[in-house]
Amino acid sequence: MNLQIWQYLIISLGTFLAGGVNALAGGGTLITFPLLTAMGLPAITANITNTIGLCPGSFGATLVQLNELKSQKYRLILFIPAALVGGIIGGVILLHTGERSFQKLIPYLILLASVMLALGTSLRKWVSRKNVIRDSTRFFEILAIPIIILAAIYGGYFGAGLSVILLAVLGMLVNDSLKKLIALRQVLAFATNVAAAIFFVFSGNIQWIVAVVMAISALVGGVAGGKLVVKLNPEVIRWVIVSIGLIIGVIYLIK
């Protein structure tokens, strides 16, 4: 479908905000996915284009945290393949979901993502406490593999809230500092999105011009958000996005 210039400008602005929001608090998909559907993209096409368009922002966030990953090579070897496999499976499931069926799921997926984002801070505090008082072994890290696959399947299918799910899994089964777990979570979320995105490239369901506009805007927004981290309160941003997500979810629900 052909969009007007003003629609590309709105998508660019929305994705810029989403990139900044992801750098500050997470939940950018709750801005971009509804925006794409509002611009007239079919739900599945919007979801796929959104996944591809936001990948550069995730890549930037991953690069920022490389120092926290240097001591986690064993976990990366264990978990990245799981994230890749799950992302591809989620993408396959999405492409085999009819447009009408996916549209019925949209409000519940958005509401679920909003709730997970709302629980993000409490979860981080819980993970931090848990890793102070609990010892973990390689057994628990291996046990995390199938759970990460399941989380990545969800991520490949829709994506919003994936970071929260991954942090919960890592917090329960991997013993390390919260900072390192957040970095590991970021890599796994990026791997999931990349796997799904590469699979989607061959699906024929991508609005490429939109995806390119989003990729550039997400990257710029992510850099801007990273610079604003010390100036803005991520909690305020997070609750604004949660509120927007809940409102949008309810609107989709009553349509």
Backbone bond lengths (Angstrom), bond angles and torsions (degrees), N, CA, C in turn:
res aa  C-N    CA-C-N  psi(-1)  N-CA   C-N-CA  omega(-1)  CA-C   N-CA-C  phi
1 M - - - 1.457 - - 1.525 109.71 -
2 N 1.324 115.63 150.47 1.460 121.52 -178.81 1.520 110.04 -100.00
3 L 1.326 115.72 125.42 1.455 120.67 178.37 1.525 109.68 -100.62
4 Q 1.318 115.39 157.65 1.452 121.27 177.24 1.537 109.53 -83.24
5 I 1.335 115.29 161.90 1.469 120.09 -179.10 1.525 111.05 -58.71
6 W 1.332 116.81 -40.41 1.465 119.29 -178.73 1.526 111.39 -64.09
7 Q 1.355 116.63 -30.20 1.459 119.23 178.28 1.529 110.87 -70.74
8 Y 1.345 116.43 -38.74 1.465 119.45 175.82 1.525 111.03 -63.86
9 L 1.324 116.09 -37.71 1.464 119.76 178.93 1.528 111.04 -64.32
10 I 1.325 116.62 -41.75 1.468 120.72 178.65 1.528 110.31 -65.87
11 I 1.334 116.62 -42.69 1.468 120.45 178.11 1.524 110.52 -62.43
12 S 1.330 116.25 -42.03 1.459 120.77 178.90 1.528 111.05 -61.57
13 L 1.317 116.52 -45.83 1.464 120.41 179.25 1.519 110.95 -63.64
14 G 1.348 116.43 -45.27 1.459 120.44 -179.72 1.519 112.30 -62.30
15 T 1.336 116.37 -39.06 1.462 120.17 179.86 1.520 111.24 -72.62
16 F 1.327 117.07 -35.25 1.462 120.69 173.76 1.528 110.03 -58.23
17 L 1.332 116.03 -46.15 1.469 120.60 177.49 1.523 110.77 -62.72
18 A 1.344 116.31 -41.80 1.461 120.57 -179.42 1.526 110.87 -63.65
19 G 1.352 117.17 -40.75 1.453 120.54 177.52 1.519 111.55 -61.95
20 G 1.329 116.00 -41.09 1.461 119.90 177.16 1.511 112.12 -67.21
21 V 1.329 116.22 -41.21 1.459 121.51 179.28 1.529 110.50 -62.94
22 N 1.328 117.01 -41.76 1.464 120.05 178.76 1.526 111.12 -62.00
23 A 1.332 116.64 -37.81 1.462 120.16 178.42 1.522 111.60 -69.91
24 L 1.329 116.50 -32.22 1.460 120.73 -176.54 1.525 112.88 -86.32
25 A 1.343 116.23 -47.40 1.460 118.57 -170.40 1.518 114.36 -144.69
26 G 1.336 118.94 -15.04 1.455 121.51 -175.84 1.521 111.35 90.32
27 G 1.337 116.11 165.22 1.457 120.38 176.65 1.513 115.12 96.76
28 G 1.358 116.79 14.94 1.453 119.97 -177.96 1.516 114.13 -60.57
29 T 1.330 117.20 -29.99 1.465 120.87 179.41 1.524 111.73 -61.29
30 L 1.323 116.09 -28.17 1.467 119.25 178.60 1.525 111.62 -68.64
31 I 1.327 117.01 -12.75 1.465 121.19 173.19 1.525 110.16 -93.97
32 T 1.332 116.76 -49.57 1.462 120.23 -169.23 1.525 114.08 -75.60
33 F 1.336 118.25 -39.43 1.461 118.70 -177.94 1.530 112.07 -63.41
34 P 1.339 119.62 -51.84 1.467 118.57 177.06 1.526 112.43 -61.11
35 L 1.331 117.31 -32.77 1.463 120.80 179.14 1.525 110.83 -63.79
36 L 1.327 116.34 -43.36 1.460 120.15 180.00 1.526 111.42 -65.03
37 T 1.316 117.36 -41.00 1.467 119.09 177.78 1.522 110.80 -67.87
38 A 1.328 117.01 -33.93 1.466 120.59 177.41 1.523 110.84 -66.33
39 M 1.344 117.04 -28.99 1.461 120.95 177.93 1.527 112.34 -80.84
40 G 1.339 116.03 0.90 1.454 119.83 173.82 1.507 116.46 103.78
41 L 1.336 118.52 0.73 1.459 119.84 178.60 1.522 110.10 -73.85
42 P 1.317 118.33 137.30 1.469 120.52 173.66 1.515 110.38 -57.63
43 A 1.332 117.07 151.67 1.464 121.41 -171.31 1.525 113.11 -56.73
44 I 1.327 117.86 -47.52 1.467 120.06 -178.02 1.521 110.71 -68.06
45 T 1.325 117.55 -41.56 1.468 120.78 176.66 1.525 110.63 -61.84
46 A 1.331 116.58 -40.90 1.470 121.00 178.40 1.522 110.63 -62.84
47 N 1.327 116.92 -42.13 1.468 121.26 -179.07 1.525 111.29 -65.19
48 I 1.334 116.24 -44.17 1.462 121.12 -179.52 1.533 110.75 -67.32
49 T 1.322 117.02 -46.97 1.467 121.38 179.06 1.524 110.55 -61.46
50 N 1.319 116.07 -38.20 1.462 121.49 178.53 1.529 110.95 -62.78
51 T 1.315 117.18 -44.23 1.462 121.70 179.12 1.523 111.30 -58.86
52 I 1.323 115.62 -46.28 1.462 120.13 -178.68 1.525 110.75 -69.83
53 G 1.319 116.93 -42.24 1.451 121.06 -176.59 1.512 114.34 -64.89
54 L 1.327 117.31 -30.49 1.470 120.67 -177.08 1.527 113.64 -90.82
55 C 1.342 117.44 -6.63 1.470 120.65 -178.45 1.530 113.53 -57.45
56 P 1.343 119.80 -43.86 1.468 118.69 -179.67 1.530 113.04 -59.61
57 G 1.328 116.67 -35.94 1.458 119.67 177.50 1.520 111.38 -63.77
58 S 1.336 116.38 -40.65 1.464 120.67 177.46 1.527 111.01 -65.53
59 F 1.329 116.00 -36.51 1.459 120.45 178.63 1.532 110.54 -63.48
60 G 1.324 115.69 -43.60 1.465 119.78 178.20 1.516 111.88 -61.16
61 A 1.345 116.18 -42.68 1.465 120.33 179.53 1.528 111.16 -64.98
62 T 1.328 116.45 -33.80 1.461 120.85 178.57 1.533 110.94 -67.74
63 L 1.318 116.66 -42.90 1.466 120.79 -179.61 1.525 111.58 -60.92
64 V 1.330 115.57 -37.08 1.459 120.25 -178.27 1.526 111.29 -61.42
65 Q 1.353 116.46 -28.68 1.464 120.39 -172.65 1.530 113.45 -105.62
66 L 1.319 117.55 19.41 1.464 120.72 -177.02 1.525 112.79 -59.80
67 N 1.314 117.60 -35.96 1.473 120.32 -178.90 1.520 112.26 -60.56
68 E 1.333 116.65 -31.56 1.463 120.56 -179.11 1.526 112.21 -79.18
69 L 1.330 116.54 -5.94 1.467 120.39 -176.60 1.528 113.17 -103.74
70 K 1.320 116.08 -11.07 1.464 119.63 -174.60 1.521 112.65 -61.16
71 S 1.333 116.97 -31.92 1.465 120.17 -179.03 1.529 112.24 -93.30
72 Q 1.334 117.01 9.36 1.467 120.38 -174.95 1.533 112.37 -119.82
73 K 1.326 116.47 29.38 1.466 119.76 -176.24 1.527 112.11 -60.22
74 Y 1.336 116.50 -38.48 1.467 119.74 179.79 1.526 110.45 -62.12
75 R 1.331 116.94 -43.39 1.460 120.47 179.56 1.521 111.37 -66.83
76 L 1.312 117.14 -37.98 1.459 120.11 178.32 1.527 110.48 -61.80
77 I 1.338 116.19 -41.31 1.476 120.52 178.39 1.526 110.24 -64.12
78 L 1.340 116.16 -36.53 1.462 120.14 -179.96 1.523 112.60 -73.69
79 F 1.327 116.07 -45.05 1.463 120.55 -164.87 1.527 115.24 -94.77
80 I 1.341 117.75 -31.89 1.469 118.59 -177.58 1.528 112.29 -61.06
81 P 1.354 119.58 -45.29 1.469 118.10 176.47 1.525 112.83 -58.10
82 A 1.344 116.61 -36.33 1.469 120.29 178.08 1.526 110.51 -63.30
83 A 1.338 116.37 -42.47 1.459 120.44 179.37 1.525 110.82 -65.71
84 L 1.323 116.98 -40.13 1.466 120.86 179.59 1.529 111.25 -64.24
85 V 1.323 115.52 -45.74 1.474 119.76 179.85 1.528 110.58 -62.78
86 G 1.331 116.00 -46.61 1.465 119.55 -179.71 1.512 112.05 -62.52
87 G 1.348 117.17 -40.38 1.455 120.54 179.42 1.519 112.10 -61.46
88 I 1.327 116.23 -42.39 1.472 120.01 178.79 1.526 110.94 -65.89
89 I 1.346 116.52 -43.22 1.471 119.48 179.29 1.529 110.52 -61.51
90 G 1.333 116.21 -43.18 1.460 119.64 178.11 1.514 111.59 -60.90
91 G 1.345 116.59 -40.20 1.453 120.59 177.48 1.519 111.96 -63.87
92 V 1.329 116.81 -41.55 1.474 120.80 178.03 1.523 110.63 -61.23
93 I 1.338 115.77 -44.65 1.469 119.96 179.64 1.527 110.46 -61.55
94 L 1.339 116.59 -42.18 1.466 119.95 -179.96 1.522 110.97 -60.67
95 L 1.331 116.77 -45.45 1.461 119.88 -176.92 1.527 112.33 -70.23
96 H 1.319 116.48 -17.46 1.464 120.05 176.32 1.526 112.06 -99.62
97 T 1.336 115.51 7.54 1.461 120.24 174.58 1.520 108.00 -96.77
98 G 1.305 117.55 125.86 1.457 120.54 179.55 1.518 111.22 -63.11
99 E 1.335 116.50 153.00 1.461 121.64 -179.17 1.521 111.02 -56.02
100 R 1.315 116.56 -43.51 1.467 119.91 -178.14 1.525 111.33 -65.89
101 S 1.326 116.49 -41.48 1.471 120.17 179.59 1.523 110.60 -64.81
102 F 1.331 116.63 -41.44 1.454 119.91 179.84 1.524 110.91 -65.42
103 Q 1.327 116.43 -39.91 1.470 120.14 178.61 1.528 111.26 -60.00
104 K 1.326 116.36 -35.85 1.473 120.00 178.30 1.531 111.48 -67.13
105 L 1.332 116.13 -30.24 1.460 120.56 -178.83 1.527 112.89 -81.76
106 I 1.325 117.39 -21.33 1.461 121.69 -172.51 1.528 113.47 -51.51
107 P 1.359 120.05 -52.74 1.469 117.98 -176.80 1.524 113.05 -59.97
108 Y 1.327 116.90 -36.93 1.465 119.93 -178.67 1.533 110.73 -71.37
109 L 1.338 116.75 -36.81 1.460 120.24 177.38 1.529 110.70 -66.01
110 I 1.328 117.07 -42.07 1.470 120.75 179.79 1.521 110.42 -67.08
111 L 1.331 117.42 -43.60 1.462 120.62 179.03 1.525 110.96 -64.20
112 L 1.335 116.76 -40.78 1.463 120.89 177.70 1.525 110.31 -61.60
113 A 1.332 116.69 -45.50 1.460 120.69 179.56 1.528 111.00 -62.80
114 S 1.332 116.75 -38.37 1.471 120.51 179.87 1.523 110.80 -65.15
115 V 1.317 116.41 -42.66 1.465 120.62 179.22 1.525 110.28 -64.25
116 M 1.336 116.96 -42.73 1.468 120.39 179.72 1.523 110.58 -63.61
117 L 1.330 116.85 -40.26 1.454 119.98 177.76 1.532 110.71 -64.53
118 A 1.338 116.38 -38.63 1.467 120.74 178.88 1.525 111.32 -62.65
119 L 1.322 116.63 -32.34 1.460 120.92 -178.81 1.525 113.10 -85.73
120 G 1.343 116.66 -0.46 1.451 120.69 -172.56 1.515 114.79 -56.44
121 T 1.336 117.70 -49.29 1.463 120.80 -177.52 1.522 111.74 -65.43
122 S 1.334 116.08 -44.30 1.466 119.77 177.62 1.517 110.72 -59.95
123 L 1.328 115.87 -38.82 1.457 120.23 179.46 1.522 111.20 -65.04
124 R 1.353 116.75 -43.54 1.461 119.43 179.38 1.527 111.14 -61.51
125 K 1.337 117.18 -39.70 1.461 120.78 178.44 1.520 110.60 -65.38
126 W 1.324 115.90 -39.99 1.467 120.54 179.50 1.525 110.64 -65.46
127 V 1.336 115.97 -42.84 1.463 120.19 178.92 1.518 110.77 -61.82
128 S 1.343 115.57 -42.43 1.457 120.09 -179.63 1.527 111.35 -61.16
129 R 1.339 116.67 -44.71 1.475 120.04 178.15 1.514 111.26 -66.88
130 K 1.309 116.58 -41.41 1.457 121.91 -175.41 1.527 110.98 -61.20
131 N 1.329 115.40 -40.65 1.457 118.96 -176.54 1.514 113.17 -78.21
132 V 1.313 117.57 -10.50 1.460 120.58 174.89 1.521 110.65 -80.95
133 I 1.328 116.46 -35.64 1.461 119.20 -171.61 1.529 114.03 -105.25
134 R 1.347 117.64 -3.59 1.454 118.59 -174.18 1.523 111.22 -120.84
135 D 1.321 115.72 137.11 1.454 120.73 172.56 1.525 108.50 -92.25
136 S 1.317 115.12 148.08 1.455 119.94 179.05 1.517 108.72 -128.90
137 T 1.295 115.86 157.49 1.457 120.74 178.84 1.519 109.09 -126.58
138 R 1.334 115.07 172.64 1.463 119.83 177.00 1.524 110.57 -60.30
139 F 1.326 116.25 -27.17 1.470 119.06 178.88 1.522 111.25 -58.87
140 F 1.341 116.53 -43.63 1.452 120.21 -178.63 1.531 111.14 -69.83
141 E 1.328 116.82 -32.82 1.458 119.55 177.55 1.526 110.38 -67.58
142 I 1.324 116.40 -39.86 1.467 119.32 176.70 1.527 110.13 -67.23
143 L 1.326 115.93 -37.16 1.466 120.60 177.56 1.528 111.14 -61.58
144 A 1.320 116.76 -26.98 1.465 120.52 -178.63 1.525 112.26 -70.73
145 I 1.333 118.04 -21.95 1.467 121.06 -173.90 1.527 112.89 -56.94
146 P 1.339 120.06 -54.98 1.474 118.83 -179.16 1.529 113.00 -64.00
147 I 1.332 116.64 -30.13 1.469 119.29 179.19 1.524 109.82 -71.36
148 I 1.330 116.87 -37.97 1.461 120.39 176.03 1.526 110.57 -64.40
149 I 1.315 116.72 -37.48 1.472 119.91 176.33 1.525 110.17 -59.44
150 L 1.335 116.87 -45.41 1.475 120.73 179.53 1.532 110.82 -62.74
151 A 1.339 116.24 -42.72 1.463 120.03 178.53 1.524 110.45 -62.59
152 A 1.343 116.56 -41.15 1.458 120.77 -179.24 1.528 111.51 -68.59
153 I 1.315 116.93 -30.90 1.469 119.54 175.57 1.529 109.81 -60.81
154 Y 1.333 115.26 -44.98 1.466 118.94 174.93 1.524 110.29 -60.49
155 G 1.338 116.71 -42.90 1.459 121.06 -179.16 1.517 112.34 -62.58
156 G 1.314 117.26 -41.36 1.457 120.51 177.79 1.507 112.64 -68.85
157 Y 1.327 115.65 -26.33 1.469 120.48 -178.75 1.519 111.61 -81.19
158 F 1.342 117.14 -43.90 1.467 119.83 -178.13 1.521 111.98 -134.72
159 G 1.312 118.70 -54.44 1.454 120.58 170.48 1.506 116.76 105.45
160 A 1.323 118.76 -40.46 1.465 120.11 -176.64 1.523 110.31 -63.59
161 G 1.328 116.76 128.37 1.457 121.03 179.75 1.514 114.34 89.84
162 L 1.345 117.00 -0.78 1.464 120.13 -178.13 1.532 111.62 -59.57
163 S 1.329 117.19 -40.72 1.463 120.52 -177.97 1.520 112.23 -60.09
164 V 1.338 115.60 -37.34 1.466 119.78 179.46 1.531 110.37 -67.44
165 I 1.326 116.23 -42.44 1.464 120.45 179.47 1.531 110.01 -62.29
166 L 1.329 116.23 -45.45 1.464 119.76 -178.66 1.521 111.40 -63.87
167 L 1.324 117.13 -39.43 1.462 119.21 178.80 1.526 111.03 -64.46
168 A 1.328 116.70 -36.40 1.465 120.24 177.39 1.523 110.79 -63.27
169 V 1.332 116.66 -44.88 1.467 121.01 -179.73 1.528 110.25 -63.14
170 L 1.327 116.61 -48.01 1.460 120.42 -178.95 1.525 111.22 -64.84
171 G 1.328 116.32 -37.53 1.457 120.39 179.95 1.515 112.67 -64.23
172 M 1.330 116.51 -34.23 1.462 120.75 -179.32 1.525 112.33 -77.61
173 L 1.334 117.46 -33.61 1.457 119.72 -166.79 1.524 115.39 -119.16
174 V 1.326 118.45 -8.64 1.466 120.84 -178.49 1.527 108.97 -122.11
175 N 1.297 115.43 130.04 1.457 120.52 -176.88 1.525 110.60 -99.80
176 D 1.332 116.45 104.48 1.456 121.03 176.77 1.516 108.75 -165.19
177 S 1.315 116.88 178.50 1.461 120.38 -179.75 1.523 110.39 -67.86
178 L 1.319 115.11 154.02 1.464 120.35 179.93 1.523 110.59 -59.87
179 K 1.313 117.25 -38.49 1.461 121.01 -178.34 1.522 111.32 -61.49
180 K 1.334 116.71 -41.67 1.462 120.13 179.52 1.534 111.38 -71.56
181 L 1.327 116.83 -35.61 1.457 119.64 178.30 1.528 111.17 -67.11
182 I 1.316 117.13 -37.05 1.463 120.82 177.67 1.532 110.12 -64.85
183 A 1.331 116.87 -40.96 1.467 120.78 177.47 1.527 110.74 -64.24
184 L 1.335 116.91 -42.71 1.459 121.39 178.25 1.512 110.60 -64.34
185 R 1.306 116.42 -41.31 1.462 122.05 176.59 1.522 111.40 -58.12
186 Q 1.336 116.43 -41.64 1.456 121.65 -178.61 1.528 111.16 -64.12
187 V 1.335 116.10 -43.02 1.467 120.32 179.02 1.528 110.83 -62.98
188 L 1.326 116.74 -43.76 1.465 120.37 -178.40 1.523 111.34 -66.66
189 A 1.329 117.22 -38.39 1.466 120.67 176.87 1.524 109.97 -64.50
190 F 1.337 116.32 -41.31 1.466 120.60 178.75 1.528 110.54 -64.37
191 A 1.346 117.05 -44.19 1.466 121.01 179.45 1.528 110.86 -61.18
192 T 1.317 116.21 -40.95 1.468 120.78 178.13 1.519 110.80 -61.05
193 N 1.327 116.12 -47.89 1.463 120.74 -178.54 1.520 112.07 -65.13
194 V 1.336 116.56 -39.44 1.465 120.41 179.53 1.528 110.60 -65.01
195 A 1.340 116.22 -44.00 1.467 120.28 179.57 1.527 110.75 -59.93
196 A 1.327 115.85 -46.90 1.460 119.81 178.86 1.521 110.74 -64.87
197 A 1.347 116.55 -41.28 1.466 120.70 -177.86 1.529 111.33 -63.62
198 I 1.335 116.93 -44.44 1.470 120.00 179.17 1.524 110.28 -62.25
199 F 1.316 116.18 -40.38 1.460 119.95 177.75 1.530 110.59 -64.70
200 F 1.343 116.47 -40.64 1.461 121.08 -177.73 1.528 112.37 -67.95
201 V 1.341 117.42 -24.98 1.465 120.97 -178.79 1.527 111.06 -54.56
202 F 1.322 116.33 -32.48 1.461 120.89 -176.40 1.539 112.38 -96.51
203 S 1.328 115.92 9.72 1.468 119.09 -174.64 1.516 113.58 -86.94
204 G 1.330 117.29 -21.46 1.460 119.75 -176.76 1.508 113.07 77.04
205 N 1.340 117.64 11.71 1.465 121.31 -177.76 1.526 112.57 -111.11
206 I 1.317 117.42 26.38 1.460 120.46 -175.23 1.523 110.43 -110.43
207 Q 1.313 115.53 134.45 1.457 121.24 168.44 1.534 106.82 -91.11
208 W 1.331 116.12 96.08 1.452 120.39 -168.14 1.521 113.72 -65.22
209 I 1.316 117.42 -39.93 1.466 118.98 179.63 1.521 109.79 -63.16
210 V 1.331 115.95 -42.12 1.465 120.74 177.42 1.524 110.17 -61.82
211 A 1.333 116.81 -43.62 1.464 121.23 -178.71 1.531 111.22 -62.14
212 V 1.328 117.15 -41.05 1.469 120.70 179.61 1.526 110.71 -67.02
213 V 1.336 116.02 -43.96 1.467 120.59 177.26 1.529 109.79 -58.36
214 M 1.334 115.95 -43.98 1.460 120.53 -179.83 1.525 111.48 -66.14
215 A 1.328 117.02 -40.59 1.462 120.68 -177.66 1.523 110.85 -60.57
216 I 1.330 116.04 -46.06 1.468 120.14 -179.92 1.528 110.42 -65.64
217 S 1.327 115.89 -45.45 1.465 120.34 -177.20 1.525 111.68 -66.41
218 A 1.353 116.51 -39.25 1.468 120.56 179.95 1.522 110.73 -64.66
219 L 1.340 116.57 -40.19 1.458 120.52 -179.63 1.534 110.90 -65.98
220 V 1.335 116.37 -45.55 1.464 120.61 178.89 1.531 110.28 -65.12
221 G 1.335 115.88 -42.48 1.461 119.94 178.84 1.513 112.34 -63.79
222 G 1.336 116.37 -37.50 1.458 120.05 178.84 1.523 111.97 -65.10
223 V 1.334 115.76 -40.47 1.467 119.80 177.66 1.526 110.30 -64.87
224 A 1.336 115.87 -44.40 1.470 120.18 179.29 1.523 111.04 -62.98
225 G 1.333 115.94 -41.65 1.457 120.09 178.73 1.511 112.16 -63.77
226 G 1.343 115.44 -38.66 1.455 119.29 177.99 1.517 112.27 -61.76
227 K 1.332 116.84 -36.47 1.466 120.68 179.60 1.526 112.11 -74.85
228 L 1.348 115.56 -24.28 1.463 119.43 -178.02 1.525 113.52 -90.16
229 V 1.344 115.76 -4.92 1.465 119.57 -176.23 1.523 111.86 -53.84
230 V 1.322 115.79 -40.35 1.465 119.04 -176.18 1.522 112.13 -78.98
231 K 1.320 117.63 -11.93 1.462 120.86 -175.65 1.527 113.34 -104.06
232 L 1.316 116.32 -30.49 1.459 120.26 -177.78 1.518 110.70 -106.26
233 N 1.315 115.92 156.67 1.462 121.70 178.23 1.524 109.62 -89.96
234 P 1.346 117.78 108.07 1.467 119.91 -178.34 1.526 113.22 -57.48
235 E 1.349 116.33 -30.07 1.462 119.28 -179.42 1.523 111.49 -64.93
236 V 1.325 115.91 -40.11 1.470 119.65 178.02 1.529 109.83 -63.87
237 I 1.336 116.21 -45.65 1.468 120.53 178.64 1.522 110.57 -60.13
238 R 1.331 115.97 -43.58 1.465 120.51 -178.01 1.524 110.96 -60.77
239 W 1.335 117.01 -45.37 1.457 119.24 -177.53 1.529 112.41 -71.50
240 V 1.320 116.59 -28.39 1.471 119.08 173.31 1.524 109.89 -64.23
241 I 1.341 116.61 -44.93 1.465 120.64 179.98 1.527 110.85 -67.20
242 V 1.332 117.19 -38.74 1.465 120.21 176.40 1.531 109.97 -59.38
243 S 1.319 116.46 -45.19 1.464 121.12 -179.68 1.527 111.17 -62.58
244 I 1.346 115.55 -43.77 1.465 119.42 178.07 1.527 110.44 -61.92
245 G 1.336 116.05 -43.97 1.467 120.12 179.77 1.508 112.54 -61.29
246 L 1.325 117.05 -43.09 1.462 120.41 179.53 1.521 111.14 -64.34
247 I 1.327 116.37 -41.92 1.475 119.85 179.17 1.525 110.49 -63.92
248 I 1.334 116.51 -45.94 1.465 120.36 -179.78 1.523 110.64 -63.74
249 G 1.346 116.46 -41.62 1.463 120.05 178.64 1.513 111.90 -60.02
250 V 1.320 116.95 -43.14 1.459 120.62 178.71 1.523 111.27 -65.45
251 I 1.351 116.31 -39.58 1.473 120.09 178.92 1.530 110.07 -61.98
252 Y 1.336 116.55 -45.75 1.462 119.74 176.90 1.537 110.58 -61.03
253 L 1.307 116.34 -36.79 1.458 121.02 -175.81 1.521 112.43 -66.90
254 I 1.349 115.98 -36.17 1.461 119.34 -176.49 1.524 113.68 -95.07
255 K 1.347 116.25 0.81 1.465 119.13 179.01 1.523 111.43 -60.65
